[in-house]
Amino acid sequence: MELPLEQELKVPLTAAVLIPPEAVWEPIQSIRRTHDPQFLRWMPHVTLLYPFVPAARLAEAADLLRPAAAAVAPFEIALGGFGKFTHSAQSVTLWLRLDPIEPLAALQARLEQAMPWCDDVSSFFGGFTPHVSVGRFQSVADADRVAGRIAATWQPLAFQVAEVALIARSGAPAEPFRVEQVVPLGAGASPDTATAPPPAGGAA
């Protein structure tokens, strides 16, 4: 008998993500081609829920997330400056900041409230930090040098967020993630509450 979705073991082969439109990919990819070892595996993305449910159950997950996404109206966002995560003395991730972060944080909170066992992204120190990873470096100095060079000519990339993508890969070494389900934002959302965070302990 099939397990309830919340009892399934989460896997690193699926995720709920925001994918910028392909029209703005090239400036991001021009950095990632040189500096991101995950360039071929991941498309440019903002991780919202990861790890996630097994691929065979993504349609069920989409149904669970649909009401939460419907409560958030589509919104404009931009990829502006750079930030970094220092994992160790030999491992630093460089990423692009998103501005404003409030509507994106509200979206992630609603999705997590719909699937509260998928809370890994918000469990990091400092909570959910929306970002688009563009490189991995062996020192802070290396990351800062590349960020400084790119920032000198970087132009913010603005786009509309209108959907959440559920992506999956089989686990084969060379296989990239692919979009399996799309969950639209804003269906039935009211202007007054569309981007408000969910109430603590309340329903999505």
C-alpha positions as MATLAB code, in Angstrom:
seq = 'MELPLEQELKVPLTAAVLIPPEAVWEPIQSIRRTHDPQFLRWMPHVTLLYPFVPAARLAEAADLLRPAAAAVAPFEIALGGFGKFTHSAQSVTLWLRLDPIEPLAALQARLEQAMPWCDDVSSFFGGFTPHVSVGRFQSVADADRVAGRIAATWQPLAFQVAEVALIARSGAPAEPFRVEQVVPLGAGASPDTATAPPPAGGAA';
ca = [
       0.000    0.000    0.000;
       1.273    3.478   -0.895;
       2.524    5.600    1.982;
       0.899    8.956    2.767;
       2.937   11.607    0.976;
       4.287   13.080    4.215;
       5.734    9.687    5.177;
       7.740    9.275    1.993;
      11.496    9.672    2.384;
      12.592   12.952    0.853;
      15.040   12.639   -2.039;
      17.734   14.944   -3.498;
      16.520   14.157   -7.019;
      13.485   16.458   -6.934;
      12.785   20.029   -5.823;
      10.284   22.854   -5.917;
      12.019   25.849   -7.473;
      11.582   29.222   -9.092;
      13.124   29.266  -12.583;
      13.780   32.683  -14.148;
      12.461   32.998  -17.723;
      14.971   31.906  -20.346;
      15.084   35.453  -21.722;
      17.255   36.452  -18.728;
      19.376   33.308  -18.514;
      22.432   34.290  -20.551;
      24.071   36.757  -18.111;
      23.575   34.159  -15.350;
      24.843   31.277  -17.459;
      27.876   33.214  -18.625;
      29.071   33.173  -15.000;
      27.999   29.609  -14.275;
      29.697   28.106  -17.341;
      33.071   28.981  -15.870;
      32.468   28.828  -12.126;
      29.579   26.478  -11.300;
      30.335   22.719  -11.263;
      26.555   22.115  -11.285;
      26.071   24.066  -14.522;
      24.890   21.055  -16.547;
      22.788   19.497  -13.774;
      20.745   22.500  -12.592;
      19.101   25.263  -14.593;
      19.263   28.772  -13.056;
      16.902   28.545  -10.101;
      15.875   29.607   -6.631;
      15.378   26.618   -4.343;
      12.069   26.726   -2.465;
      11.660   23.137   -1.168;
      14.541   20.631   -1.280;
      15.007   17.714   -0.822;
      11.529   16.831   -1.997;
       9.114   13.967   -2.640;
       9.926   11.056   -4.991;
       9.436   11.864   -8.666;
       6.549    9.416   -9.014;
       4.523   11.548   -6.590;
       5.187   15.026   -7.952;
       1.649   15.307   -9.327;
       0.312   14.794   -5.785;
       2.742   17.380   -4.472;
       1.580   19.833   -7.133;
      -2.012   19.354   -5.986;
      -0.984   20.076   -2.383;
       0.932   23.209   -3.367;
      -1.648   24.633   -5.759;
      -3.817   26.409   -3.138;
      -0.722   27.866   -1.453;
       0.621   29.218   -4.736;
      -2.810   30.555   -5.685;
      -2.733   32.774   -2.584;
       0.357   34.624   -3.867;
      -0.152   36.978   -6.800;
       2.542   37.068   -9.516;
       5.203   39.634   -8.655;
       8.233   41.395  -10.092;
      11.702   40.646   -8.815;
      15.269   41.403   -9.862;
      18.649   39.708   -9.637;
      20.931   42.428   -8.348;
      24.166   42.216   -6.365;
      26.155   39.257   -5.093;
      26.316   37.331   -1.834;
      28.186   34.261   -0.658;
      27.903   31.261    1.622;
      31.138   30.143    3.301;
      30.815   26.404    3.864;
      34.444   25.903    4.931;
      37.875   27.428    4.366;
      37.995   25.605    1.015;
      34.359   25.873   -0.101;
      32.477   29.097   -0.888;
      29.318   29.529   -2.962;
      28.771   32.790   -4.835;
      25.182   33.769   -5.561;
      22.961   36.487   -6.964;
      20.667   38.391   -4.604;
      16.948   38.785   -5.255;
      15.185   42.071   -4.587;
      12.696   42.492   -3.052;
      12.872   39.302   -1.015;
       9.572   39.756    0.850;
       7.175   38.323   -1.775;
       9.529   35.433   -2.444;
       9.855   34.688    1.272;
       6.061   34.791    1.575;
       5.726   32.328   -1.305;
       8.259   29.934    0.201;
       6.546   30.130    3.592;
       3.178   29.252    2.093;
       4.596   26.323    0.133;
       6.336   25.003    3.233;
       3.167   25.380    5.257;
       1.372   23.215    2.687;
       4.119   20.546    3.008;
       5.630   21.215    6.456;
       7.836   18.126    6.459;
       9.792   19.677    3.546;
      11.365   22.345    5.754;
      15.083   21.835    5.060;
      15.518   25.104    3.149;
      14.190   27.207    6.037;
      16.061   25.211    8.693;
      19.469   26.671    7.864;
      20.969   29.229   10.214;
      19.295   32.515    9.330;
      16.308   30.805    7.733;
      15.361   30.899    4.058;
      17.829   32.921    1.973;
      16.532   33.257   -1.598;
      19.389   33.193   -4.087;
      20.581   31.978   -7.486;
      23.903   30.147   -7.181;
      26.447   31.068   -9.837;
      29.766   29.606   -8.665;
      31.723   27.487   -6.233;
      35.184   28.591   -5.091;
      38.003   27.276   -2.934;
      38.399   30.483   -0.901;
      36.576   33.651    0.063;
      39.272   35.652   -1.728;
      38.588   33.836   -5.002;
      34.833   34.363   -4.677;
      35.283   38.063   -3.834;
      37.649   38.589   -6.758;
      35.195   37.125   -9.275;
      32.222   38.929   -7.705;
      34.077   42.254   -7.839;
      34.996   41.788  -11.493;
      31.454   40.868  -12.542;
      29.716   43.448  -10.343;
      31.543   46.254  -12.127;
      29.396   45.720  -15.233;
      26.424   43.742  -13.887;
      22.976   45.068  -14.779;
      20.057   43.896  -12.583;
      17.849   41.342  -14.331;
      14.169   42.009  -13.694;
      11.442   39.476  -14.406;
       7.996   38.379  -13.282;
       7.512   35.387  -10.997;
       4.327   33.635  -12.164;
       4.822   29.951  -11.338;
       6.637   27.355   -9.270;
       8.315   24.465  -11.072;
       8.613   20.939   -9.675;
      11.746   19.414  -11.164;
      13.296   15.947  -11.166;
      16.211   13.880  -12.432;
      16.794   10.125  -12.362;
      20.194   10.246  -10.681;
      22.269    9.301  -13.712;
      25.538   11.282  -13.478;
      25.087   13.344  -16.631;
      21.325   13.822  -16.486;
      20.035   17.357  -15.860;
      16.938   18.287  -13.919;
      13.789   18.670  -15.995;
      10.480   20.364  -15.253;
       7.788   17.793  -14.417;
       4.994   19.946  -12.953;
       4.168   23.654  -13.029;
       2.127   25.313  -10.276;
       0.823   28.782  -11.240;
       0.690   31.726   -8.885;
      -2.275   33.937   -8.252;
      -5.369   31.979   -9.298;
      -8.090   33.385   -7.078;
      -5.685   35.509   -5.007;
      -7.043   38.758   -3.616;
      -4.909   41.926   -3.966;
      -5.038   42.575   -0.204;
      -3.710   39.184    0.894;
      -1.875   37.807   -2.127;
       1.669   38.376   -0.870;
       1.104   38.343    2.878;
       2.946   35.628    4.843;
       0.720   32.849    6.180;
      -0.467   33.299    9.766;
       1.588   31.357   12.305;
       0.006   27.966   12.766;
      -2.805   28.832   10.338;
      -3.894   27.219    7.116;
      -2.271   28.079    3.788;
];
